[in-house]
Amino acid sequence: MKVLAIESSCDDTSFAVVNDDKKVDFHETINHRKFHREHGGVVPEMVARQHLDIMDHLSKFQKKINFANIDAIASTYGPGLIGGLIVGSSFAKGLALSHQKRIIPINHLQAHLLSPRLVSQLSFPYLCLLVSGGNTALVLVKSARKFITLGSTIDDSAGECFDKVAKAMQLGYPGGPIIEKLALDGDPTTFNLPQPLLKVKDCNFSFSGLKTSAIQVIKKNKLQKKFLKNFSASFQFTVGEIFLNKINNAFAELKRKKIKIRDFSICGGVAANQYVNGLLKDFIEDKGIAYHQVPMAYCTDNAAMIGWNAIEILKSSKNKFNNYNVRPSPNTLIHENF
């Protein structure tokens, strides 16, 4: 089985051809960060225009594909920025109709949650921490079509918090990788930052209070190298401790419900943070659970995970997927299927 996939939910345009044996024949992601950096972040209207311009690039990409060998075409239908979703899904529909292929609409969040299975042997059910620019959640992945959210953010996401704090420190966009680099030479004990919902024994997250407190500290200090390094380390440490606390709560909840898991993974853009990965890996493996780290290329938005999700769906569903009228939705939830 072979799937052509398109991802365009935010500020990256990505194309891939993925096989059911987990081989990725082709994968290219065009990153628009340099353009958005000039504007201090992602501007939705400009995002749509960037995706539209890149679709011309796909004409060259199509020459590398033998559509006779393609079983289906998949694209992101939500959640995300509606302009980008419309561009990518419309292009996918056009290809599917012109080549008489099945069209597979993909939930972007579910694709992130299933992405560890593209590179590792994870058995259902497994626990996954989804941490991206727009989402933070702890999810029990029961199958390719069934996801149970144990907890999610009640306000800001972890990725957004990283970016807003970096912007306050005048570090540029995206902020996460810059903070991670500065933190390498910083002292994480320098600043005592709040951990919202620390005493609440559920799996929900809150990063708004941490973001506000961090920005207040930043405003009171000069943005010198020593401060930037120490504050970055302290901030990153605090986010890591929040993750550990809520994951521990998730394990307790699974135990109460007598649900056993053998695997854990982290996915989404923040999953590229090596400090967070190292911290969680030690914590998870101490509990006798296998920890699976998603490669850097599959942490951020990418078409390979979209293609793999489509393959998982095709394997587990009897649906013929001939509905070309599915509309993109910017606010799709983790548990919602198209």
Secondary structure, DSSP 8 states (H G I E B T S, - for coil): -EEEEEE-SSSEEEEEEEETTS-EEEEEEEE-HHHHHTTTS--HHHHHHHHHHHHTTHHHHHTT--GGG--EEEEEEESS-HHHHHHHHHHHHHHHHHHT-EEEEEEHHHHHHHTHHHHS---SSEEEEEE-SS-EEEEEE-SSS-EEEEEEBSS--HHHHHHHHHHHTT--SSHHHHHHHHHTTS-TTS-----TTTT--SS-B--HHHHHHHHHHHHTS---HHHHHHHHHHHHHHHHHHHHHHHHHHHHHHHHTT---SEEEEESGGGG-HHHHHHHHHHHHTTT-EEEE--HHHHSS-HHHHHHHHHHHHHH-------TT----TT--TT---
